[in-house]
Amino acid sequence: MPTLMSPEELKATIPTGLLSFPVTDFTAAGDFDAKSYAGRLEWLSAYKVSALFAAGGTGEFFSLTLPEYSQVIASAVETCRGKVPIIAGAGYGTRTAIEYAREAERLGAAGILLLPHYLTEASQEGLRAHITAVCKSTRLGVVVYNRGACKLTADTMLKLVADNANLIGFKDGVGEIEAMVSIWNTLGDRLTYLGGLPTAEVYAQAYKAMGVPTYSSAVFNFIPKTALEFHTAVMADDHATCGRLLRDFFFPYLAIRNRQPGYAVSIIKAGAAIVGHPAGPVRSPLSDLKTDERDALADLIAKLGPQ
């Protein structure tokens, strides 16, 4: 049996560096490509990051079957063992999310990123019951993803941490400043905080000022050196470097990403292919970039230099 990372160890580890969501590799036919995925994790885990999220949003968690999920998490844990902790995505309805969380623990993941539940709106009471049930189902540390249908208040979070010692993190993908400041000031260092808006770099400086020490970078999948350069600049309050990279890369990149819904994932896979680490197509209902969009992205990447 693998040695589990304790929730407190995970909480202390997360803010020590940049985080990222590796894409999930598929063959041309759309099947999970375990060999290509392991190679991707070998490449990315060689860079200094605090943790990697396997089967997260950028990893197309929402398109994986449970057997595929098991393959993805097992491959990530085995490939990155002794190098970087793997935090596994879990989501959908409560009982399904529990199945994912328990499977991730069985396979040796270091923690759980609890993604928003599926489809329906929910009350704060319902969200509290859902998150608590998942936390109680595992010994792993849990980071809740505040996004979409799962928008949590400071009062709900206060009750949740009182009931669940292994709820150790809050990842914000909503971007409501008042709510984020309220949660940080209510809970303080009881939690570790992560920026989770796509594309996180655009918001990183503002979030750091609100007490959020780090974030997950999707572009790390294809420009890891630049992603780390930007993160270093944010941590050092190097506004000149941040401004240069935002102007020269991130804002033009966003102009491509924003052309179609779902391109937040598609553009990452396109970038990975451009730099020589193809991960295959996205699965429907997502769609891949068009040729002219891919060419525009390639021009942006080329200007950054070798990665």
Residue frames as qw, qx, qy, qz and C-alpha x, y, z in Angstrom:
[[0.000, 0.886, 0.464, 0.000, 0.00, 0.00, 0.00],
 [0.381, 0.535, -0.053, 0.752, 1.34, 3.49, -0.85],
 [0.320, -0.380, -0.480, 0.723, 2.04, 5.88, 1.99],
 [0.074, 0.841, 0.481, 0.236, -0.64, 8.55, 2.04],
 [0.223, 0.282, -0.154, 0.920, 0.25, 12.23, 2.22],
 [0.123, -0.533, -0.687, 0.478, -1.60, 13.65, 5.20],
 [0.135, 0.871, 0.425, 0.206, -4.05, 16.52, 4.67],
 [0.308, -0.905, 0.054, 0.290, -1.78, 18.85, 6.63],
 [0.549, -0.277, 0.510, 0.601, 1.22, 17.86, 4.51],
 [0.373, 0.523, 0.594, 0.485, -0.75, 18.58, 1.35],
 [0.073, -0.958, -0.277, 0.016, -1.93, 21.91, 2.74],
 [0.413, -0.755, 0.250, 0.444, 1.67, 22.91, 3.44],
 [0.560, -0.038, 0.603, 0.566, 2.87, 21.72, 0.03],
 [0.387, 0.724, 0.539, 0.189, 0.35, 23.43, -2.26],
 [0.059, 0.992, 0.075, -0.086, 1.42, 27.06, -1.70],
 [0.583, -0.547, 0.364, 0.477, 5.13, 26.36, -2.21],
 [0.218, -0.240, 0.613, 0.720, 5.02, 26.74, -5.98],
 [0.487, 0.230, -0.330, -0.776, 3.08, 26.72, -9.21],
 [0.575, 0.121, 0.787, -0.187, 0.45, 24.06, -9.88],
 [0.334, 0.319, -0.513, -0.724, -0.86, 22.73, -13.17],
 [0.793, 0.202, 0.444, -0.365, -3.42, 20.45, -14.82],
 [0.165, -0.267, 0.805, 0.503, -1.82, 18.11, -17.36],
 [0.674, 0.237, -0.239, -0.657, -4.02, 17.40, -20.37],
 [0.745, -0.067, 0.652, -0.123, -5.18, 13.81, -20.83],
 [0.056, 0.402, -0.722, -0.561, -3.76, 12.05, -23.88],
 [0.777, 0.323, 0.430, -0.328, -6.10, 10.44, -26.39],
 [0.469, -0.002, 0.711, 0.524, -5.36, 8.51, -29.56],
 [0.152, 0.064, -0.432, -0.887, -6.66, 9.73, -32.92],
 [0.377, -0.345, -0.791, -0.335, -9.65, 7.44, -32.32],
 [0.403, -0.617, 0.017, -0.675, -10.31, 9.16, -28.98],
 [0.870, -0.346, -0.346, 0.060, -9.15, 6.38, -26.63],
 [0.452, -0.853, 0.258, 0.036, -6.96, 7.04, -23.59],
 [0.730, 0.522, -0.353, 0.265, -3.29, 6.82, -24.56],
 [0.751, -0.651, -0.010, 0.114, -1.48, 5.63, -21.43],
 [0.777, 0.003, 0.096, 0.622, 2.01, 5.61, -22.96],
 [0.254, 0.605, 0.138, 0.742, 1.74, 9.17, -24.27],
 [0.447, -0.824, -0.125, -0.326, 0.24, 10.37, -20.97],
 [0.821, -0.463, -0.006, 0.333, 3.08, 8.84, -18.95],
 [0.613, 0.233, 0.120, 0.745, 5.58, 10.58, -21.24],
 [0.047, -0.775, -0.163, -0.608, 3.80, 13.89, -20.68],
 [0.645, -0.757, -0.055, -0.087, 3.97, 13.48, -16.92],
 [0.819, -0.150, 0.040, 0.553, 7.67, 12.57, -17.13],
 [0.375, 0.491, 0.140, 0.774, 8.28, 15.81, -19.03],
 [0.240, -0.776, -0.128, -0.569, 6.21, 18.10, -16.84],
 [0.768, -0.629, -0.117, 0.042, 7.24, 16.61, -13.48],
 [0.736, 0.085, -0.084, 0.666, 10.87, 17.47, -14.26],
 [0.066, 0.593, -0.012, 0.803, 9.99, 21.14, -13.72],
 [0.167, -0.082, -0.679, 0.710, 9.64, 22.60, -10.24],
 [0.458, -0.419, -0.295, -0.726, 5.93, 22.62, -9.37],
 [0.324, -0.306, 0.658, -0.608, 4.26, 21.99, -6.03],
 [0.534, 0.171, 0.795, -0.230, 1.62, 19.56, -7.34],
 [0.199, 0.076, -0.655, -0.725, -0.09, 18.35, -10.50],
 [0.624, 0.177, 0.422, -0.633, -3.84, 17.80, -10.89],
 [0.030, -0.051, 0.920, 0.388, -4.62, 14.57, -12.75],
 [0.069, -0.506, -0.821, -0.256, -8.02, 14.24, -14.43],
 [0.018, -0.488, -0.336, 0.805, -8.85, 17.86, -13.70],
 [0.451, 0.733, 0.269, -0.431, -10.79, 20.27, -15.85],
 [0.278, 0.724, -0.498, -0.387, -8.00, 20.74, -18.39],
 [0.133, -0.255, 0.954, 0.090, -7.54, 16.97, -18.21],
 [0.541, -0.035, -0.506, -0.671, -11.12, 16.52, -19.47],
 [0.174, -0.029, 0.868, -0.463, -12.37, 14.83, -16.29],
 [0.568, 0.300, 0.293, -0.709, -15.91, 15.39, -17.53],
 [0.705, 0.414, -0.382, -0.430, -15.32, 13.10, -20.54],
 [0.181, 0.365, -0.906, 0.113, -13.68, 10.16, -18.75],
 [0.812, -0.294, -0.419, -0.282, -15.39, 6.93, -17.80],
 [0.654, -0.680, 0.291, -0.159, -14.62, 5.58, -14.33],
 [0.934, -0.036, 0.193, 0.299, -12.33, 2.83, -15.75],
 [0.540, 0.635, -0.016, 0.551, -10.46, 5.48, -17.76],
 [0.287, -0.869, 0.174, -0.363, -10.26, 7.68, -14.66],
 [0.856, -0.454, 0.234, 0.077, -8.60, 4.81, -12.81],
 [0.826, 0.282, 0.132, 0.470, -6.06, 4.43, -15.62],
 [0.226, 0.818, -0.054, 0.526, -5.28, 8.15, -15.64],
 [0.481, -0.801, 0.237, -0.267, -4.79, 8.42, -11.88],
 [0.926, -0.243, 0.220, 0.189, -2.77, 5.20, -11.67],
 [0.715, 0.466, 0.070, 0.517, -0.50, 6.35, -14.49],
 [0.027, 0.862, -0.121, 0.491, -0.01, 9.80, -12.95],
 [0.678, -0.683, 0.236, -0.137, 0.75, 8.44, -9.47],
 [0.929, -0.069, 0.209, 0.297, 3.19, 5.84, -10.76],
 [0.597, 0.597, 0.051, 0.533, 4.98, 8.22, -13.13],
 [0.003, -0.798, 0.153, -0.583, 5.32, 11.03, -10.60],
 [0.824, -0.526, -0.198, 0.068, 6.07, 8.94, -7.51],
 [0.708, -0.374, -0.018, 0.599, 8.83, 10.61, -5.51],
 [0.360, 0.245, 0.253, 0.864, 8.79, 13.67, -7.79],
 [0.212, -0.140, 0.009, -0.967, 5.57, 15.63, -7.37],
 [0.317, 0.236, 0.790, -0.469, 2.25, 14.99, -5.56],
 [0.141, -0.233, -0.713, -0.646, -0.78, 14.09, -7.66],
 [0.334, 0.240, 0.497, -0.764, -4.11, 15.64, -6.75],
 [0.096, 0.236, 0.893, 0.373, -6.98, 13.78, -8.41],
 [0.373, -0.100, -0.140, -0.912, -10.17, 15.34, -9.67],
 [0.012, 0.326, 0.935, -0.143, -13.52, 14.08, -8.37],
 [0.255, 0.111, -0.019, -0.960, -16.99, 15.32, -9.18],
 [0.404, -0.270, -0.707, -0.515, -20.59, 14.84, -10.35],
 [0.652, -0.571, -0.185, -0.462, -23.29, 13.86, -7.82],
 [0.449, -0.686, 0.484, -0.306, -22.38, 12.99, -4.26],
 [0.904, -0.160, 0.394, -0.040, -22.28, 9.20, -4.54],
 [0.805, 0.535, 0.005, 0.257, -20.37, 9.33, -7.82],
 [0.123, 0.849, -0.367, 0.361, -17.89, 11.84, -6.41],
 [0.668, -0.541, 0.473, -0.193, -17.34, 9.52, -3.45],
 [0.955, 0.169, 0.213, 0.117, -16.54, 6.66, -5.83],
 [0.560, 0.720, -0.169, 0.373, -13.92, 8.81, -7.57],
 [0.212, -0.808, 0.417, -0.357, -12.43, 10.02, -4.28],
 [0.831, -0.353, 0.418, -0.102, -12.14, 6.50, -2.89],
 [0.895, 0.370, 0.105, 0.223, -10.59, 5.24, -6.12],
 [0.310, 0.824, -0.280, 0.383, -8.04, 8.07, -6.07],
 [0.488, -0.678, 0.479, -0.269, -7.11, 7.21, -2.49],
 [0.950, -0.050, 0.309, 0.005, -6.78, 3.52, -3.36],
 [0.783, 0.535, 0.030, 0.317, -4.45, 4.37, -6.22],
 [0.683, -0.259, -0.116, 0.673, -2.16, 6.52, -4.08],
 [0.168, 0.751, 0.172, 0.615, -3.15, 10.09, -4.96],
 [0.335, 0.022, -0.459, 0.823, -2.02, 12.81, -2.56],
 [0.174, 0.331, 0.411, -0.832, -5.32, 14.65, -2.45],
 [0.263, 0.571, 0.760, 0.167, -8.68, 15.37, -4.06],
 [0.085, 0.101, -0.111, -0.985, -9.83, 18.38, -6.05],
 [0.259, 0.488, 0.801, -0.232, -13.61, 18.34, -5.62],
 [0.029, 0.099, 0.465, 0.879, -14.99, 19.72, -8.87],
 [0.461, 0.051, 0.167, -0.870, -18.50, 21.23, -9.07],
 [0.491, 0.215, 0.822, -0.193, -21.43, 18.84, -9.05],
 [0.169, 0.148, 0.741, 0.632, -23.36, 18.19, -12.25],
 [0.041, -0.468, -0.661, -0.585, -26.12, 20.33, -13.81],
 [0.317, -0.754, -0.549, -0.172, -28.51, 21.32, -11.05],
 [0.069, -0.676, 0.256, -0.688, -28.53, 24.40, -8.85],
 [0.654, -0.294, -0.647, 0.261, -28.09, 23.76, -5.14],
 [0.383, -0.891, -0.055, -0.238, -28.65, 25.52, -1.82],
 [0.070, 0.690, -0.616, 0.373, -25.79, 26.26, 0.54],
 [0.710, -0.310, 0.520, -0.360, -27.19, 23.55, 2.81],
 [0.950, 0.285, 0.101, -0.076, -27.10, 21.08, -0.07],
 [0.530, 0.695, -0.414, 0.254, -23.57, 22.04, -1.05],
 [0.285, -0.617, 0.618, -0.395, -22.47, 21.65, 2.55],
 [0.871, -0.099, 0.413, -0.247, -23.97, 18.13, 2.72],
 [0.853, 0.512, -0.091, 0.044, -22.37, 17.18, -0.61],
 [0.321, 0.723, -0.514, 0.334, -18.87, 18.40, 0.29],
 [0.496, -0.506, 0.584, -0.396, -19.05, 16.90, 3.77],
 [0.954, 0.063, 0.235, -0.173, -20.06, 13.49, 2.40],
 [0.757, 0.564, -0.258, 0.206, -17.07, 13.46, 0.04],
 [0.018, 0.708, -0.561, 0.429, -14.67, 14.62, 2.76],
 [0.694, -0.360, 0.499, -0.374, -15.94, 11.92, 5.13],
 [0.961, 0.244, 0.041, -0.122, -15.39, 9.26, 2.46],
 [0.763, 0.459, -0.245, 0.384, -11.62, 9.67, 2.25],
 [0.665, -0.577, -0.089, 0.466, -8.53, 10.18, 4.38],
 [0.533, 0.264, 0.207, 0.777, -7.04, 12.44, 1.73],
 [0.055, -0.463, -0.161, 0.870, -6.89, 16.21, 1.90],
 [0.329, 0.650, 0.651, 0.211, -9.68, 17.82, -0.12],
 [0.080, -0.241, 0.104, 0.962, -9.56, 21.10, -2.05],
 [0.363, 0.648, 0.643, -0.185, -13.00, 22.38, -3.01],
 [0.265, 0.121, 0.437, 0.851, -13.36, 24.11, -6.38],
 [0.166, 0.635, 0.428, -0.621, -15.58, 27.17, -6.04],
 [0.049, 0.238, -0.557, -0.794, -16.93, 27.43, -9.58],
 [0.307, -0.173, -0.755, -0.553, -20.07, 27.08, -11.69],
 [0.611, -0.504, -0.444, -0.420, -22.93, 25.55, -9.71],
 [0.730, -0.414, -0.403, 0.365, -20.77, 25.31, -6.57],
 [0.145, 0.624, -0.137, 0.755, -20.54, 28.89, -5.30],
 [0.613, -0.420, -0.591, 0.314, -19.84, 28.86, -1.58],
 [0.180, -0.891, -0.001, -0.416, -20.29, 31.59, 1.02],
 [0.153, 0.519, -0.644, 0.541, -17.94, 32.35, 3.89],
 [0.633, -0.303, 0.406, -0.586, -20.55, 31.10, 6.37],
 [0.970, 0.127, -0.080, -0.190, -20.85, 27.77, 4.57],
 [0.635, 0.481, -0.515, 0.318, -17.09, 27.39, 4.40],
 [0.189, -0.520, 0.579, -0.599, -16.79, 28.12, 8.12],
 [0.840, -0.152, 0.293, -0.431, -19.26, 25.30, 8.87],
 [0.906, 0.342, -0.248, -0.026, -17.53, 22.96, 6.45],
 [0.416, 0.528, -0.613, 0.415, -14.06, 23.34, 7.97],
 [0.457, -0.421, 0.524, -0.583, -15.52, 22.85, 11.45],
 [0.908, 0.008, 0.241, -0.342, -16.98, 19.51, 10.35],
 [0.929, 0.338, 0.015, 0.150, -14.17, 18.29, 8.09],
 [0.497, -0.723, 0.316, 0.361, -10.56, 18.39, 9.25],
 [0.606, -0.037, 0.591, 0.532, -9.38, 17.11, 5.86],
 [0.361, 0.849, 0.325, 0.210, -10.95, 20.01, 3.94],
 [0.599, -0.457, 0.055, 0.655, -7.70, 21.92, 3.46],
 [0.260, -0.138, 0.367, 0.882, -8.06, 24.07, 0.37],
 [0.362, 0.746, 0.422, -0.365, -10.27, 26.52, -1.50],
 [0.362, -0.007, 0.544, 0.757, -9.75, 27.02, -5.22],
 [0.281, 0.656, 0.336, -0.615, -11.64, 29.97, -6.65],
 [0.304, 0.143, 0.679, 0.653, -12.89, 29.95, -10.20],
 [0.086, 0.800, 0.591, -0.053, -15.65, 32.54, -9.78],
 [0.410, 0.266, 0.087, 0.868, -13.75, 35.79, -9.47],
 [0.275, -0.839, -0.303, -0.358, -16.07, 37.72, -7.18],
 [0.335, 0.452, -0.464, 0.685, -13.70, 39.88, -5.18],
 [0.470, -0.493, 0.255, -0.686, -16.04, 40.58, -2.26],
 [0.954, -0.185, -0.083, -0.223, -16.78, 36.88, -1.78],
 [0.801, 0.255, -0.381, 0.385, -13.10, 35.90, -2.02],
 [0.107, 0.502, -0.425, 0.746, -12.00, 38.55, 0.47],
 [0.679, -0.424, 0.131, -0.585, -14.82, 37.56, 2.82],
 [0.977, -0.069, -0.201, -0.010, -13.80, 33.90, 2.76],
 [0.619, 0.352, -0.419, 0.563, -10.12, 34.67, 3.28],
 [0.096, -0.493, 0.369, -0.782, -10.83, 37.02, 6.18],
 [0.801, -0.347, 0.037, -0.486, -13.27, 34.57, 7.78],
 [0.994, -0.080, -0.065, 0.033, -11.12, 31.45, 7.53],
 [0.189, -0.861, 0.469, 0.057, -7.58, 32.85, 7.42],
 [0.186, 0.540, -0.815, -0.101, -4.87, 30.20, 7.46],
 [0.714, -0.019, 0.621, -0.324, -7.28, 27.35, 8.23],
 [0.821, 0.470, 0.323, 0.025, -7.22, 26.78, 4.45],
 [0.358, -0.304, 0.459, 0.754, -4.76, 27.15, 1.65],
 [0.461, 0.722, 0.261, -0.444, -6.05, 29.19, -1.29],
 [0.470, -0.022, 0.644, 0.604, -5.58, 28.77, -5.03],
 [0.361, 0.502, -0.118, -0.777, -6.48, 30.89, -8.01],
 [0.465, 0.124, 0.865, 0.138, -8.54, 28.88, -10.47],
 [0.487, 0.727, 0.171, -0.452, -9.95, 31.27, -13.04],
 [0.698, 0.196, 0.469, 0.505, -9.06, 30.48, -16.65],
 [0.773, 0.295, -0.376, 0.416, -6.54, 31.82, -17.63],
 [0.631, -0.666, -0.300, 0.263, -5.15, 32.13, -14.08],
 [0.564, -0.029, 0.002, 0.825, -2.12, 34.26, -14.97],
 [0.022, 0.590, 0.288, 0.754, -4.35, 37.19, -15.92],
 [0.534, -0.737, -0.194, -0.366, -5.73, 37.31, -12.36],
 [0.798, -0.115, -0.432, 0.403, -2.65, 36.17, -10.44],
 [0.277, 0.255, -0.293, 0.879, -1.38, 39.54, -9.26],
 [0.453, -0.441, -0.041, -0.774, -4.81, 40.65, -8.02],
 [0.865, -0.328, -0.348, -0.155, -5.35, 37.33, -6.25],
 [0.643, 0.057, -0.458, 0.611, -1.97, 37.49, -4.56],
 [0.034, -0.349, 0.209, -0.913, -2.99, 40.87, -3.15],
 [0.689, -0.374, -0.123, -0.608, -6.13, 39.20, -1.73],
 [0.528, -0.476, 0.642, -0.287, -4.11, 36.56, 0.12],
 [0.958, 0.217, 0.156, -0.109, -4.15, 33.81, -2.51],
 [0.396, -0.695, 0.503, 0.328, -0.52, 32.64, -2.70],
 [0.208, -0.238, 0.819, 0.479, -0.57, 30.52, -5.84],
 [0.679, 0.414, 0.050, -0.605, -2.62, 29.28, -8.78],
 [0.724, 0.069, 0.659, 0.192, -2.89, 26.50, -11.32],
 [0.159, 0.619, -0.389, -0.664, -1.48, 27.21, -14.77],
 [0.847, 0.374, 0.357, -0.121, -2.95, 25.55, -17.83],
 [0.527, 0.809, -0.260, -0.031, -0.33, 27.02, -20.18],
 [0.407, -0.605, 0.684, 0.004, 2.35, 25.15, -18.20],
 [0.860, 0.188, 0.473, -0.045, 1.29, 22.25, -20.46],
 [0.747, 0.544, 0.211, 0.319, 3.11, 23.79, -23.41],
 [0.308, 0.741, -0.227, 0.552, 5.20, 26.75, -22.23],
 [0.750, -0.518, -0.357, 0.205, 6.49, 25.51, -18.85],
 [0.540, -0.037, -0.150, 0.827, 9.50, 27.84, -18.71],
 [0.065, -0.412, -0.154, -0.896, 7.37, 30.90, -19.42],
 [0.615, -0.596, -0.414, -0.308, 4.71, 29.75, -16.95],
 [0.730, -0.411, -0.309, 0.451, 7.35, 29.44, -14.24],
 [0.347, 0.167, -0.009, 0.923, 8.91, 32.77, -15.20],
 [0.287, -0.559, -0.264, -0.732, 5.54, 34.45, -14.80],
 [0.724, -0.568, -0.390, -0.027, 4.86, 32.73, -11.47],
 [0.644, -0.173, -0.230, 0.708, 8.26, 33.80, -10.16],
 [0.116, 0.324, 0.094, 0.934, 7.53, 37.38, -11.22],
 [0.501, -0.622, -0.357, -0.484, 4.14, 37.34, -9.47],
 [0.764, -0.478, -0.353, 0.250, 5.68, 36.06, -6.24],
 [0.552, -0.141, -0.085, 0.817, 8.42, 38.72, -6.40],
 [0.114, 0.864, 0.316, -0.375, 6.01, 41.55, -7.28],
 [0.328, -0.238, 0.498, 0.767, 7.99, 41.98, -10.49],
 [0.451, 0.665, 0.405, -0.436, 5.29, 44.00, -12.24],
 [0.217, 0.665, -0.459, -0.547, 7.50, 44.79, -15.24],
 [0.029, -0.178, 0.952, 0.246, 7.95, 41.12, -16.16],
 [0.316, 0.428, 0.802, -0.271, 4.30, 40.34, -15.51],
 [0.356, 0.727, 0.118, -0.575, 3.22, 43.27, -17.68],
 [0.148, 0.525, -0.671, -0.503, 5.54, 42.27, -20.52],
 [0.083, 0.009, 0.988, 0.128, 4.31, 38.68, -20.60],
 [0.336, 0.557, 0.635, -0.418, 0.68, 39.72, -20.32],
 [0.339, 0.726, -0.110, -0.588, 1.05, 42.10, -23.26],
 [0.172, 0.521, -0.729, -0.409, 3.24, 39.91, -25.44],
 [0.170, 0.030, -0.975, -0.144, 1.61, 36.54, -24.85],
 [0.091, 0.301, 0.867, -0.387, -1.36, 36.22, -22.50],
 [0.373, 0.529, 0.248, -0.720, -3.71, 38.85, -23.90],
 [0.431, 0.396, -0.567, -0.579, -3.17, 37.78, -27.54],
 [0.116, 0.024, -0.993, 0.029, -3.57, 34.18, -26.35],
 [0.254, 0.375, 0.682, -0.575, -6.89, 35.05, -24.71],
 [0.434, 0.460, -0.165, -0.757, -8.10, 36.57, -27.96],
 [0.407, 0.188, -0.828, -0.336, -7.72, 33.12, -29.56],
 [0.060, -0.112, -0.935, 0.332, -9.08, 31.20, -26.58],
 [0.283, 0.374, 0.483, -0.739, -12.22, 33.34, -26.38],
 [0.303, 0.186, -0.547, -0.758, -13.30, 32.64, -29.96],
 [0.657, -0.164, -0.621, -0.396, -15.29, 29.54, -29.00],
 [0.698, -0.507, 0.290, -0.413, -16.78, 28.12, -25.79],
 [0.978, -0.130, 0.158, 0.039, -14.62, 25.25, -24.54],
 [0.636, 0.656, -0.259, 0.314, -11.44, 26.52, -26.13],
 [0.361, -0.785, 0.438, -0.248, -9.90, 26.87, -22.65],
 [0.809, -0.227, 0.539, 0.057, -9.11, 23.15, -22.98],
 [0.805, 0.530, 0.225, 0.143, -8.76, 22.91, -26.77],
 [0.281, 0.907, -0.258, 0.178, -6.12, 25.64, -26.96],
 [0.495, -0.647, 0.577, -0.053, -3.98, 23.83, -24.38],
 [0.846, 0.074, 0.513, 0.127, -3.98, 20.64, -26.43],
 [0.604, 0.775, 0.059, 0.177, -3.16, 22.67, -29.54],
 [0.064, -0.900, 0.412, -0.123, -0.23, 24.30, -27.74],
 [0.705, -0.395, 0.588, 0.024, 1.09, 20.95, -26.54],
 [0.831, 0.382, 0.363, 0.176, 1.04, 19.63, -30.10],
 [0.363, 0.914, -0.109, 0.146, 2.82, 22.73, -31.42],
 [0.181, -0.804, 0.552, -0.123, 5.75, 22.28, -29.01],
 [0.451, 0.385, -0.802, -0.065, 6.15, 18.60, -29.84],
 [0.099, -0.024, 0.899, -0.427, 4.10, 16.95, -27.10],
 [0.483, -0.141, -0.430, -0.749, 0.81, 16.11, -28.84],
 [0.291, -0.014, 0.798, -0.528, -2.03, 14.77, -26.71],
 [0.092, 0.358, 0.890, 0.267, -4.51, 13.93, -29.44],
 [0.178, -0.481, -0.366, -0.777, -7.88, 15.60, -30.01],
 [0.320, -0.082, 0.525, -0.784, -10.31, 16.85, -27.42],
 [0.047, 0.324, 0.944, 0.046, -13.43, 14.77, -26.91],
 [0.258, -0.474, -0.390, -0.747, -16.84, 16.07, -27.83],
 [0.296, 0.859, 0.415, 0.041, -18.69, 18.20, -26.88],
 [0.237, -0.755, 0.242, 0.562, -15.43, 20.19, -27.09],
 [0.748, 0.636, 0.138, 0.128, -13.98, 21.04, -30.49],
 [0.704, -0.194, 0.146, 0.667, -10.40, 21.51, -31.64],
 [0.018, -0.707, 0.109, 0.698, -8.92, 24.80, -32.83],
 [0.709, 0.684, 0.169, -0.025, -9.24, 25.66, -36.50],
 [0.800, 0.211, 0.066, 0.558, -6.11, 25.81, -38.68],
 [0.211, 0.729, -0.025, 0.650, -5.82, 29.60, -38.66],
 [0.558, -0.773, 0.090, -0.289, -6.24, 29.70, -34.88],
 [0.918, -0.258, 0.100, 0.284, -3.57, 27.05, -34.41],
 [0.627, 0.451, 0.035, 0.634, -1.23, 29.02, -36.69],
 [0.114, -0.831, 0.062, -0.541, -1.80, 32.19, -34.66],
 [0.773, -0.619, 0.127, -0.059, -1.03, 30.29, -31.45],
 [0.891, 0.059, 0.071, 0.445, 2.14, 28.85, -32.99],
 [0.346, 0.685, -0.041, 0.640, 3.34, 32.38, -33.84],
 [0.436, -0.806, 0.124, -0.381, 2.81, 33.47, -30.23],
 [0.908, -0.378, 0.131, 0.126, 4.67, 30.48, -28.85],
 [0.777, 0.361, 0.011, 0.516, 7.59, 30.96, -31.25],
 [0.091, 0.820, -0.117, 0.553, 8.15, 34.50, -29.95],
 [0.675, -0.701, 0.147, -0.177, 8.71, 33.13, -26.43],
 [0.160, 0.649, -0.741, 0.059, 11.75, 31.10, -27.41],
 [0.554, 0.068, -0.830, -0.004, 12.63, 27.48, -26.50],
 [0.667, -0.503, 0.122, -0.536, 10.67, 25.91, -23.69]]
